[in-house]
Amino acid sequence: MYAELRTRAKKAGQAPGTAVYTGKLKTVAPQITMLIYSEHACQEVKGKTLDERFLQAQKEKEHGVTWTHVQGLHDVALIEQLAKEYRIHPLTVEDILNIDQRPKVEEYEEYVFITLKMFQWDKKHLTFSTEQISFILGKGYLLSFQEHENSHFQHIQELLSSSETQRMRQQGSDYLAYRLMDSIIDYYFVVLEGLGDQIEQVEEAIIANPQTQHTRTIYQLKRELMMLRKSIWPMREAISHLSQIEAAWITPFTRIYLRDLYDHIVQAIDTVETFRDMLSSMLDVYLSSITNRMNETMKTLTIIATIFIPITFIASLYGMNFVYMPELKWHWGYFTALGVMTVIVLIMLNYFRRKKWL
């Protein structure tokens, strides 16, 4: 819950713009993939370091688009080297390495910096993981920085490499950035669908038979929705800002798609708010069900106690040690006392039924 505060403690005492990775340190080398493409050609270079192959491939590009994708942010020297090649501001490098950054869009003189959260749904454990994705969008190039190594953008890389008729091959780096963000936001709905199924199951269980473990499930779902809300809500402002930036490398063609991306974000936000309201209502239903169950139990115990009050009185009366107690030496006294008790119980039960207390 307070992971952001803990990671920010790593930067205490550092000057603004200091490159400090706030995530967990790793021993594996980052994976770098560079795609240089145009409408008629596409070249791909992969490696672990920013060696001469990458630098040479970058210099040989003509009028195409260069997409450099870095998986792994723990190698600070690599990020700084790449930032030096593209003249990236130190504050941008700092935000890239801060994995608990708030989703936002910042405009610089030569590029636009975009950072957002990506979610992956775990079908086995019915939960999701999150990681930070950062983009640097400039004229003719796009840099993307991913916290972990996975194949989320693999399908886009394959489309660029395999087909010359792809719209991405015919557009600039701004459209590529849109496609990458769109693929990230699409997974928001996968996560929301998984959480929605869990909410529906818990709701049916609470209505049928509320149990104590349901409260833990509700609070866990509320916490996950809080994390989603924290990541999705700022995206609304960020995408709106991105679609209004007056940068030459963001074309009117792409701005239309950015407006559609904005609509997707609004839809995701509405879904999150709906789920939050449902969980609050479910918690109220659970508490009401538990209260009603307790009231029913107390009513039953009260009726039983009320029935035994006259019986106890008669039994205690005849249990007193008096020599001249009436009916003590009467032959039918015992059976008469039991009969009176039985009649009293039947009368009280009939009265409770007429009052609809039973």
Secondary structure as UniProt FT lines:
FT   HELIX           3..8
FT   HELIX           9..11
FT   TURN            12..13
FT   TURN            16..17
FT   STRAND          31..37
FT   STRAND          42..47
FT   HELIX           52..60
FT   STRAND          65..71
FT   HELIX           76..86
FT   HELIX           90..97
FT   TURN            99..100
FT   STRAND          104..107
FT   STRAND          111..122
FT   TURN            123..126
FT   STRAND          127..138
FT   TURN            139..140
FT   STRAND          141..146
FT   TURN            152..153
FT   HELIX           154..162
FT   TURN            164..165
FT   HELIX           167..170
FT   HELIX           173..208
FT   HELIX           213..244
FT   TURN            248..249
FT   HELIX           252..318
FT   TURN            323..324
FT   TURN            326..329
FT   TURN            331..332
FT   HELIX           333..354
FT   TURN            355..356
//
